[in-house]
Amino acid sequence: MPSRTSCTCTSIHASGRRETLATTIVSEASRRATALRDRATFDLMRFRKFLLLLLHDKLAAAGLVIIAAFIFISIAAPLLVGPYPTQFDRTKAMQPPSNAHPFGTDWQGFDVLKLVVYGGRVSILIGFISSIVAMLLGTSVGLVAGYYGRVTDQLLSRATDFFLVIPWLPFVLILVAILGSSLATIIFAIAIVSWPTTARIIRAQVLTVKERQFIERARAVGAGNGFILRKHILPNVMPLVWAEAVLTISSAVFTEAFLSFFGLGWRGPGAVESWGQIANEAYVNSALLRGLWLYFAPPGIFITLVVLGFAMLGYGLEEVLNPALKRRV
């Protein structure tokens, strides 16, 4: 029968093991928290450095200011011009500019200034979502084709070439006309003509990155293809993805405006009209012939400025992320 002393020793040893285990768990948690904090600090420093480089690039800085201004105007529309006009806010149609209506009224008697300020919500929203879809598809195809090569590369490259040679304008018009002017259809139509360029660029970069020594070392220590793609290949091609994403937004905003001008646009929540739809209605109702320039011109000017802003930011990003592309002055 065990003595009282041995039982006490066993209890003390068990208690000591529990305390040691608890101390180890706390130490490990503290180590992980410190590592995460250090990683976050490092990423924040890198982002600040990148942002400073971006702001020092005049082209990118100008584009960023234009984009920020239009995003602010779209978000703060209720504070700037009041609520979106409803049927109860209708007045006499096609009025010239006045104190009550600085841009005049449209064919339904709504205040044009309010319509134009709110119109950016639809145009910019479709631009961002279409770009995200196109980037996901194009990046995935480019990664897989470039990394695996051989038959996979041949199949995906031929599919990419097929979509590249399709005339994008008739294709988008036909697709939206057949499937209807829903938000999903317009986003799909824009994304399907935008992803091939991204796929080709990402594939070319992957072909270069996968031959570097750190990839060979990762394979040597037993890293799988999925891990290498996720941890080594993708981070090295992300700068190109961001630059292409910004340029794709520019193209998407223009394409949405083009579709809306031809009567194939999508109305946002609460029947919010995009800039392209406002321009279409101004054209249909002969705003130019009636001298109502502020009904027709602002939507077109805003579309041009937003497209220009994203294009400038995209080219500026390319210069910052790839100094070899910097222009010689």
Residue, then its C-alpha position, 0 to 999 in steps of 0.5 A: m500500500p503506497s505511503r502518504t509521503s509517496c502520494t504527496c510526492t506524486s501529487i506535487h510532481a503532477s502539479g508541477r507538470r501542469e504548471t510547466l504545461a501551462t507556462t509552455i502554453v502561455s509562452e507559446a501564445s506570447r511568442r505567436a502574439t509577438a510574431l504577429r505584432d512584428r509581422a503587422t508592424f513590418d507590413l505597415m512599414r512596407f505599406r507606408k513606404f509604398l504609399l510614399l513612393l506612390l505619392h511621389d509619382k506625379l502621375a499616380a498621385a494625380g490619379l489617386v486624387i481624382i479617384a478619391a474625390f469621386i469616391f468621396i462625392s459618391i459616398a457623401a452624396p446625401l450630405l452634399v445634395g440631399p436624398y435621391p429624388t423621388q416621384f414627389d420631387r418632380t417639377k417641370a421637365m427640361q428646365p434650364p439651370s436656375n438657383a433651385h436646380p443648378f444643372g436644370t431638370d431632366w426629361q422627368g423633372f428631376d434635378v440633374l445635379k442630384l442625378v449626376v452626383y448619385g450616378g457615380r455610385v453605380s458606375i464605380l460600383i460596377g467598375f470595382i466588382s467587374s475588376i475583382v471578378a476579372m482579376l480572380l479569373g485572370t490570376s488563377v488561369g495565369l498562375v496555373a498555366g505558368y506554373y504547371g506548363r505542358v498540356t495544362d499551359q497549352l489548353l489554358s493559353r489557347a482558351t485565353d487566346f480565344f477570348l483575346v481575339i473576340p471583338w469585345l464590343p459586339f460580344v458584350l452588346i450581344l451578351v447583355a442584350i440576350l441575358g438582360s441588363s442585370l447587375a450580374t450580367i453586366i459584371f460577367a460581360i465586362a469580366i469575360v472580356s477583361w481577364p485574358t490580358t491579366a492571364r497572359i501577363i501573370r503567366a509570363q511572370v510566373l514562368t520567370v519566377k518559378e525558375r528562381q532558386f528559392i522555388e527550387r529550395a522550396r521543392a527540395v525541402g518537400a513543399g507541395n505545388g499548392f504551398i509554393l503557388r500560395k506562399h512563393i509564386l502569388p506574392n511575387v506576382m501580386p504587384l502586377v495584379w494590383a496594377e492590372a486591377v486598377l487599369t481594369i476598373s478604368s476599362a470597366v467604367f467606360t464599358e458600363a457607360f457605353l452599355s448604358f448609353f445604348g440603353l443596356g445599363w443597370r439601375g442601382p437600388g432605388a432606381v439610381e441611374s448611372w452616368g451613362q444612362i443620364a447621358n443616354e436620356a439627355y441624348v434621346n431627349s435632345a438636350l444639346l439641341r435645347g441648349l441644356w449643356l449641363y444636362f448632357a456634359p457633366p455625365g460625360i466629363f465625369i466618366t472621362l475623369v474617372v476613367l482617366g484617374f484610374a488609368m493614371l493610377g494604373y500606369g503610376l503603379e506600374e512605374v512604382l512597382n517596376p522602376a524599369l518602366k519609369r519614363r525618361v524625362 
